[in-house]
Amino acid sequence: MLLNITTTHQPASVLGFMLHKHPDKLQTVKLSIGKAHVFYPESSEEKTTVSLLLDIDPIDMVRGGRNLSGKGFALGQYVNDRPYVASSFMSVALSKAFSTAMNGKCSHDPSLVDVEMPFEVSLTSLPAPKGGELLIRNMFEPLGYEVGLERYTLDEKFTEWGDSKYFTLNLKHTLKLKDLLSHLYVLIPALDNDKHYYVSNNEVEKLLDKGKEWLKDHPEKEQITKRYLFNLSHLSRKALEQLRDEDVEENEVEENVKKETLHTQRLKLVLEKLLASGAKNVIDLGCGEGKLIRMLIKEKQLEKIVGMDVSYQDLTKCKERLHWEEMAPKQKDRIDLFQGALTYQDDRLAGFDAATIVEVIEHMDESRLQSFERVVFEFAKPKTVFLTTPNGEYNVLYESMEENTMRHTDHRFEWTRAEFETWANKVAETYNYTVSFLSIGEEDSKVGAPSQMAIFNHGN
């Protein structure tokens, strides 16, 4: 598989500095399944081309137990197209060979990172499924690329066999190098039906890291996301939820006024009411990546801060964002993070002054809410519970949302204000709590605010 990237930006020789690969040297990057070679077929002030050539070892693929195509027959792991096509292997090679440029860094001249340059790209043996030409165009053209495609026939001697699923792709565009590389990194494996690696939560992070800035506005973002994540629904939902969350919150910024996102307003209000309650220790149930916990640790009033989430991956990310390894021992003693589920009784949840449950319950099936209620209000029984959830009535004000849809693909329900209050009052009565309600975000006279909060206080 061969990828060529050419620029006629003046001077074109800066491409070598931006890629951190010297034009006079053949450089090789080791991959888990072979090698990637970087070289320059031409390099001058007028025109420079860099090539990325993959040399895949089929034996390494079999030995490594890679995920291969051809599973439908006995020799599928030996007889397949993986060593000869531009697929997920090319994406991995791009990230390893050109990681510095892809991350928007250039030590030679940092200003080059934000310069839009004319590029021409040629990529051989790109596989795409049935209807591949339209799929390729729908992915690249909305990003501004001029797309040229040449489809291969299966066999020139037997033309009646028809065309193959493989293409040579030619692209032209004027854009930043880091954007070009991130587009290729995401879209090449999204076009292929196979992946050589196991798709997990790590791939969600990679997709958002490389694609969030442009994917959120792409008309085919759902298809790209699903195909990149191998059509694994739980991972696709997670990625699309984060993309959708950003879209929705951007709609809440008033013209000419710098305004906090709804999520930030939500967390600030929870923090304000939590501190006002006099709580000394708190558990954040469904803490995710720790946005609220990062705010809590700044408050000296809080002597103990605990976070629980069902996702180990999110807890790992939470530790990273807290800089856990570099944290001072005294600070680290205040914090505890553990994995758990809100629908199972857990002794670790008991004994807290306060519990925060921010935008969590709408991710549960309503049939599981009774278990959740008992776990939190009967067994854990914190003195005060701060619980927020979206107001479903407000959705009509989001122009980007289709009718009868929810804000996130992973939401199981979005209650109206009346439905939320009915549920919360019943919980309070059942478990000896009192409850009050607050609106979060700008309030509309007809449909209320975008989010709503219930504050439960135990009657002792």
C-alpha positions as CSV (number, residue, x, y, z in Angstrom):
1,M,0.0,0.0,0.0
2,L,1.4,3.4,-1.0
3,L,0.3,6.8,0.2
4,N,1.7,9.9,-1.6
5,I,1.3,13.4,-0.2
6,T,2.4,16.3,-2.5
7,T,2.5,20.0,-1.9
8,T,3.4,22.9,-4.1
9,H,3.4,25.4,-1.2
10,Q,6.3,27.8,-1.5
11,P,8.8,26.7,-0.4
12,A,7.6,23.1,-0.7
13,S,10.7,21.9,1.2
14,V,9.0,22.8,4.5
15,L,7.0,19.6,4.3
16,G,10.1,17.7,5.5
17,F,10.4,19.9,8.6
18,M,6.7,19.6,9.3
19,L,6.7,15.8,9.1
20,H,10.0,15.6,11.0
21,K,11.4,13.3,8.3
22,H,14.5,14.4,6.3
23,P,14.0,14.2,2.5
24,D,17.5,12.7,2.0
25,K,17.0,9.7,4.2
26,L,14.9,6.6,3.9
27,Q,13.3,6.1,7.3
28,T,11.6,3.0,8.6
29,V,9.0,2.7,11.3
30,K,8.4,-0.6,13.0
31,L,4.9,-1.9,13.2
32,S,3.5,-4.9,15.0
33,I,2.8,-6.6,11.7
34,G,5.7,-5.4,9.5
35,K,7.3,-2.0,8.6
36,A,6.4,1.4,7.2
37,H,8.9,3.1,5.0
38,V,9.0,6.9,4.6
39,F,10.9,8.4,1.6
40,Y,10.7,11.4,-0.8
41,P,10.4,10.6,-4.5
42,E,10.8,14.4,-5.2
43,S,12.0,17.3,-3.0
44,S,12.5,20.8,-4.2
45,E,11.4,24.3,-3.4
46,E,8.7,24.1,-6.0
47,K,7.2,20.7,-5.3
48,T,7.8,18.0,-2.6
49,T,6.2,14.6,-2.3
50,V,6.5,12.3,0.7
51,S,5.6,8.6,0.4
52,L,4.5,6.1,3.1
53,L,4.9,2.5,1.9
54,L,3.7,-0.4,4.0
55,D,5.5,-3.7,4.1
56,I,3.1,-6.0,5.9
57,D,4.3,-9.5,7.0
58,P,1.4,-12.0,6.6
59,I,3.1,-14.4,8.9
60,D,3.3,-11.8,11.7
61,M,-0.4,-11.2,11.3
62,V,-1.2,-14.9,11.8
63,R,1.2,-15.3,14.7
64,G,-0.2,-12.2,16.4
65,G,-3.7,-13.5,16.2
66,R,-4.9,-10.3,14.5
67,N,-8.5,-9.8,13.5
68,L,-8.6,-10.8,9.8
69,S,-11.1,-10.9,7.1
70,G,-12.2,-14.1,5.5
71,K,-13.5,-15.7,8.7
72,G,-16.1,-17.5,6.6
73,F,-13.7,-20.2,5.5
74,A,-11.0,-22.3,7.0
75,L,-8.0,-20.6,5.4
76,G,-9.3,-17.1,5.9
77,Q,-6.5,-16.0,8.2
78,Y,-4.0,-17.1,5.5
79,V,-5.8,-16.1,2.3
80,N,-7.0,-12.5,2.6
81,D,-6.3,-9.0,1.2
82,R,-4.9,-7.4,4.4
83,P,-1.2,-7.2,3.3
84,Y,-2.2,-5.5,0.0
85,V,-4.8,-2.9,0.8
86,A,-4.9,0.5,2.5
87,S,-6.8,-0.3,5.7
88,S,-6.4,0.1,9.5
89,F,-2.7,-0.8,9.0
90,M,-2.3,2.4,7.0
91,S,-4.0,4.4,9.8
92,V,-1.6,3.0,12.4
93,A,1.4,3.7,10.2
94,L,0.2,7.3,9.7
95,S,0.0,7.8,13.5
96,K,3.4,6.3,14.1
97,A,5.3,7.9,11.2
98,F,3.8,11.4,11.4
99,S,2.5,11.6,15.0
100,T,4.2,15.0,15.6
101,A,2.6,16.6,12.6
102,M,-0.8,15.0,13.3
103,N,-0.7,16.5,16.8
104,G,-0.1,19.9,15.4
105,K,3.6,20.4,16.3
106,C,6.6,21.7,14.3
107,S,9.7,22.5,16.3
108,H,11.4,24.1,13.2
109,D,8.7,26.7,12.8
110,P,5.6,26.5,15.0
111,S,3.7,29.0,12.8
112,L,3.7,26.4,9.9
113,V,1.2,24.3,11.8
114,D,-1.7,26.7,11.1
115,V,-0.7,27.5,7.5
116,E,-3.2,26.1,4.9
117,M,-1.3,24.6,2.0
118,P,-2.3,23.0,-1.3
119,F,-2.0,19.2,-1.1
120,E,-2.5,16.4,-3.5
121,V,-2.9,12.9,-2.1
122,S,-2.7,9.5,-3.9
123,L,-3.7,6.3,-2.1
124,T,-3.6,2.9,-3.8
125,S,-5.7,-0.1,-3.1
126,L,-8.3,1.5,-0.9
127,P,-11.1,-1.1,-0.2
128,A,-14.7,0.1,0.1
129,P,-17.9,-1.9,0.4
130,K,-20.8,-2.1,-2.1
131,G,-21.6,1.4,-3.2
132,G,-18.0,2.3,-2.4
133,E,-17.6,5.2,-4.7
134,L,-20.5,7.1,-3.3
135,L,-19.4,6.3,0.3
136,I,-15.9,7.6,-0.4
137,R,-17.2,10.8,-1.9
138,N,-19.7,11.3,0.9
139,M,-16.9,11.1,3.4
140,F,-14.3,13.3,1.7
141,E,-16.2,15.9,-0.3
142,P,-18.0,17.5,2.7
143,L,-14.5,18.3,4.0
144,G,-13.7,20.2,0.9
145,Y,-11.7,17.7,-1.1
146,E,-11.8,17.3,-4.8
147,V,-12.1,13.5,-5.2
148,G,-10.8,11.4,-8.1
149,L,-11.4,7.6,-8.1
150,E,-10.2,4.8,-10.3
151,R,-11.8,1.4,-9.6
152,Y,-10.0,-1.8,-10.3
153,T,-11.5,-4.6,-12.3
154,L,-11.3,-8.1,-10.8
155,D,-9.5,-9.5,-13.8
156,E,-8.7,-7.8,-17.0
157,K,-8.9,-11.2,-18.9
158,F,-12.4,-11.9,-17.5
159,T,-14.1,-8.5,-17.6
160,E,-17.5,-10.3,-17.2
161,W,-16.5,-10.8,-13.5
162,G,-17.1,-7.0,-13.1
163,D,-15.3,-4.5,-10.9
164,S,-13.6,-5.1,-7.6
165,K,-14.2,-3.2,-4.3
166,Y,-10.7,-1.6,-4.6
167,F,-9.9,2.0,-5.7
168,T,-7.1,4.3,-6.2
169,L,-8.0,7.5,-4.4
170,N,-6.8,10.9,-5.5
171,L,-7.5,14.0,-3.4
172,K,-6.9,17.7,-3.8
173,H,-7.5,20.3,-1.1
174,T,-5.9,23.4,0.5
175,L,-5.8,22.9,4.2
176,K,-3.6,22.5,7.3
177,L,-1.3,19.4,7.3
178,K,-2.5,18.3,10.7
179,D,-6.1,18.3,9.4
180,L,-5.2,16.3,6.3
181,L,-3.5,13.7,8.4
182,S,-6.4,13.4,10.9
183,H,-8.9,13.0,8.0
184,L,-6.9,10.2,6.6
185,Y,-6.3,8.6,10.0
186,V,-10.1,8.4,10.6
187,L,-11.6,7.9,7.2
188,I,-9.3,5.1,5.8
189,P,-10.3,2.5,8.4
190,A,-13.9,3.8,8.3
191,L,-14.1,2.8,4.7
192,D,-12.9,-0.7,5.3
193,N,-15.1,-3.5,6.7
194,D,-12.2,-5.1,8.6
195,K,-9.9,-4.1,11.4
196,H,-6.6,-5.8,12.3
197,Y,-7.0,-4.8,15.9
198,Y,-9.6,-5.4,18.6
199,V,-12.0,-2.5,18.8
200,S,-12.5,-1.3,22.4
201,N,-13.0,1.9,24.4
202,N,-9.5,3.0,23.4
203,E,-10.7,3.4,19.8
204,V,-13.4,5.8,21.0
205,E,-10.8,8.0,22.6
206,K,-8.6,7.9,19.4
207,L,-11.6,8.8,17.2
208,L,-12.5,11.8,19.4
209,D,-8.9,12.9,19.7
210,K,-8.3,12.9,16.0
211,G,-11.8,13.7,14.7
212,K,-13.8,15.7,17.2
213,E,-13.0,19.1,15.7
214,W,-14.3,18.3,12.3
215,L,-16.4,15.2,12.7
216,K,-19.1,16.9,14.8
217,D,-20.2,19.0,11.8
218,H,-19.8,16.3,9.2
219,P,-23.1,15.2,7.5
220,E,-22.0,11.6,7.7
221,K,-20.7,11.7,11.3
222,E,-23.0,8.8,12.4
223,Q,-21.9,6.5,9.5
224,I,-18.2,7.4,9.9
225,T,-18.4,6.8,13.7
226,K,-20.2,3.5,13.4
227,R,-17.9,2.2,10.6
228,Y,-14.7,3.4,12.4
229,L,-15.9,1.5,15.5
230,F,-16.7,-1.7,13.6
231,N,-20.4,-1.1,14.0
232,L,-20.2,-1.9,17.7
233,S,-23.3,-0.2,19.0
234,H,-22.2,0.5,22.6
235,L,-19.0,2.2,21.5
236,S,-20.7,4.1,18.7
237,R,-23.3,5.4,21.1
238,K,-20.6,6.5,23.5
239,A,-18.7,8.4,20.8
240,L,-21.8,10.0,19.2
241,E,-23.1,11.0,22.7
242,Q,-19.9,13.0,23.3
243,L,-20.1,14.6,19.8
244,R,-23.8,15.3,20.3
245,D,-23.2,16.8,23.8
246,E,-20.8,19.3,22.3
247,D,-23.3,20.2,19.5
248,V,-26.2,20.7,21.9
249,E,-24.1,22.8,24.3
250,E,-22.8,25.0,21.6
251,N,-26.4,25.9,20.7
252,E,-26.7,27.4,24.2
253,V,-24.2,30.1,23.7
254,E,-25.9,33.5,23.5
255,E,-24.9,35.9,20.6
256,N,-22.1,38.2,21.6
257,V,-22.0,36.9,25.2
258,K,-19.4,34.6,26.5
259,K,-21.6,32.0,28.3
260,E,-20.8,28.9,30.1
261,T,-22.0,25.6,28.6
262,L,-25.0,24.0,30.2
263,H,-22.9,21.2,31.6
264,T,-20.6,23.8,33.4
265,Q,-23.7,25.6,34.8
266,R,-25.0,22.3,36.0
267,L,-21.8,21.4,37.8
268,K,-21.4,24.8,39.3
269,L,-24.9,24.8,40.7
270,V,-24.4,21.3,42.2
271,L,-21.2,22.4,43.8
272,E,-22.8,25.6,45.2
273,K,-25.7,23.7,46.8
274,L,-23.4,20.9,48.0
275,L,-21.1,23.4,49.9
276,A,-24.2,25.2,51.2
277,S,-25.4,21.9,52.7
278,G,-22.3,21.8,55.0
279,A,-21.3,18.4,53.7
280,K,-17.8,17.3,54.7
281,N,-17.6,14.2,52.6
282,V,-19.3,13.4,49.2
283,I,-19.6,10.6,46.7
284,D,-20.1,11.3,43.0
285,L,-22.1,8.5,41.6
286,G,-21.5,8.0,37.9
287,C,-18.5,10.3,38.1
288,G,-17.4,9.5,34.5
289,E,-14.1,11.2,33.6
290,G,-14.2,13.3,36.8
291,K,-15.3,16.8,35.7
292,L,-17.1,17.4,39.0
293,I,-14.4,15.7,41.1
294,R,-11.8,18.1,39.7
295,M,-14.0,21.0,41.0
296,L,-14.6,19.3,44.4
297,I,-10.9,18.8,45.2
298,K,-10.4,22.6,45.2
299,E,-12.8,23.0,48.1
300,K,-11.1,22.7,51.5
301,Q,-14.5,22.1,53.2
302,L,-14.6,18.6,51.7
303,E,-12.5,16.2,53.6
304,K,-13.3,13.1,51.6
305,I,-14.2,12.8,48.0
306,V,-15.2,9.6,46.3
307,G,-16.1,8.8,42.7
308,M,-17.8,5.7,41.4
309,D,-18.5,4.7,37.8
310,V,-19.5,1.5,36.0
311,S,-16.9,2.3,33.3
312,Y,-13.3,1.3,34.2
313,Q,-12.1,3.2,31.1
314,D,-13.7,6.4,32.4
315,L,-12.2,5.9,35.8
316,T,-8.8,5.5,34.2
317,K,-9.4,8.7,32.3
318,C,-10.5,10.4,35.5
319,K,-7.2,9.5,37.1
320,E,-5.2,10.8,34.2
321,R,-7.1,14.2,34.3
322,L,-6.5,14.4,38.0
323,H,-2.8,13.8,37.4
324,W,-3.1,11.0,39.9
325,E,0.5,9.8,39.7
326,E,1.9,13.3,40.4
327,M,-0.6,14.2,43.1
328,A,0.7,15.0,46.5
329,P,0.1,12.1,49.0
330,K,-2.0,14.3,51.3
331,Q,-4.3,15.3,48.5
332,K,-4.5,11.7,47.2
333,D,-5.6,10.6,50.7
334,R,-8.7,12.7,50.3
335,I,-9.8,11.0,47.1
336,D,-11.0,7.4,46.3
337,L,-12.2,6.1,43.0
338,F,-13.8,2.7,42.4
339,Q,-15.8,0.8,39.9
340,G,-19.4,-0.1,40.7
341,A,-23.0,-0.1,39.5
342,L,-25.9,1.9,40.8
343,T,-28.3,-0.9,40.6
344,Y,-26.5,-3.2,43.0
345,Q,-26.2,-2.8,46.8
346,D,-22.7,-1.8,47.7
347,D,-21.5,-1.1,51.3
348,R,-18.9,1.3,49.9
349,L,-21.7,3.8,49.1
350,A,-22.9,4.2,52.7
351,G,-21.9,6.8,55.3
352,F,-21.7,10.0,53.2
353,D,-23.0,13.5,54.0
354,A,-23.9,14.0,50.3
355,A,-24.2,12.2,47.0
356,T,-24.2,13.8,43.6
357,I,-25.8,12.0,40.7
358,V,-25.4,14.3,37.6
359,E,-27.1,13.3,34.3
360,V,-27.0,9.6,35.1
361,I,-30.5,8.2,35.6
362,E,-31.6,8.9,32.0
363,H,-29.0,6.4,30.8
364,M,-30.8,3.6,32.7
365,D,-33.8,1.6,31.6
366,E,-36.8,2.8,33.5
367,S,-37.4,-0.8,34.6
368,R,-34.1,-0.5,36.6
369,L,-35.0,2.7,38.4
370,Q,-36.5,0.9,41.4
371,S,-33.2,-1.0,42.0
372,F,-31.4,2.3,41.7
373,E,-33.8,4.0,44.2
374,R,-33.2,1.3,46.8
375,V,-29.4,1.3,46.4
376,V,-29.2,5.0,46.9
377,F,-32.0,6.0,49.1
378,E,-32.6,2.9,51.2
379,F,-29.2,1.3,51.6
380,A,-26.5,4.0,51.0
381,K,-28.8,6.7,52.5
382,P,-26.7,9.8,52.2
383,K,-27.9,12.8,54.2
384,T,-28.4,14.9,51.0
385,V,-28.7,13.8,47.4
386,F,-28.2,16.2,44.4
387,L,-29.7,14.7,41.3
388,T,-29.9,16.2,37.8
389,T,-31.5,15.1,34.6
390,P,-32.5,16.7,31.3
391,N,-35.9,18.3,30.8
392,G,-37.4,16.6,27.8
393,E,-39.9,19.5,27.2
394,Y,-36.9,21.8,26.3
395,N,-35.8,19.7,23.3
396,V,-38.2,21.5,20.9
397,L,-35.9,24.5,21.2
398,Y,-32.9,22.7,19.8
399,E,-33.1,23.4,16.1
400,S,-30.6,20.6,15.3
401,M,-32.7,17.9,16.9
402,E,-35.2,15.9,15.0
403,E,-38.7,15.6,16.4
404,N,-39.3,12.8,18.9
405,T,-35.6,12.2,19.4
406,M,-33.5,12.5,22.5
407,R,-30.4,14.6,23.2
408,H,-28.1,11.6,23.4
409,T,-28.2,8.3,21.6
410,D,-27.7,6.5,24.9
411,H,-30.6,8.1,26.8
412,R,-33.4,5.7,27.6
413,F,-35.8,8.5,28.6
414,E,-36.0,12.2,29.1
415,W,-38.7,13.3,31.6
416,T,-40.8,16.4,31.5
417,R,-40.8,18.6,34.6
418,A,-44.0,17.0,35.8
419,E,-42.8,13.5,35.3
420,F,-39.6,14.2,37.2
421,E,-41.4,15.8,40.1
422,T,-43.8,13.0,40.3
423,W,-41.0,10.4,40.5
424,A,-38.9,12.5,42.9
425,N,-41.8,13.1,45.3
426,K,-42.6,9.4,45.4
427,V,-39.0,8.5,46.2
428,A,-38.9,11.1,48.9
429,E,-42.1,9.8,50.5
430,T,-41.0,6.2,50.3
431,Y,-37.5,6.7,51.9
432,N,-38.2,9.5,54.4
433,Y,-36.7,12.4,52.4
434,T,-37.9,15.8,51.6
435,V,-37.3,17.1,48.1
436,S,-37.0,20.5,46.4
437,F,-36.5,21.4,42.8
438,L,-34.3,23.8,40.8
439,S,-34.0,24.7,37.1
440,I,-30.6,24.7,35.4
441,G,-29.9,26.9,32.4
442,E,-31.9,29.6,30.7
443,E,-35.6,29.2,31.4
444,D,-38.2,29.4,28.7
445,S,-41.7,30.6,29.7
446,K,-43.4,27.6,28.0
447,V,-41.0,24.6,28.3
448,G,-38.9,25.5,31.3
449,A,-35.1,25.2,31.5
450,P,-32.9,22.6,29.6
451,S,-32.0,20.7,32.8
452,Q,-33.6,20.1,36.2
453,M,-32.3,19.3,39.7
454,A,-33.9,17.6,42.7
455,I,-32.3,18.1,46.1
456,F,-33.3,15.3,48.6
457,N,-32.7,15.8,52.3
458,H,-33.1,12.9,54.7
459,G,-35.6,13.3,57.5
460,N,-33.5,11.2,60.0
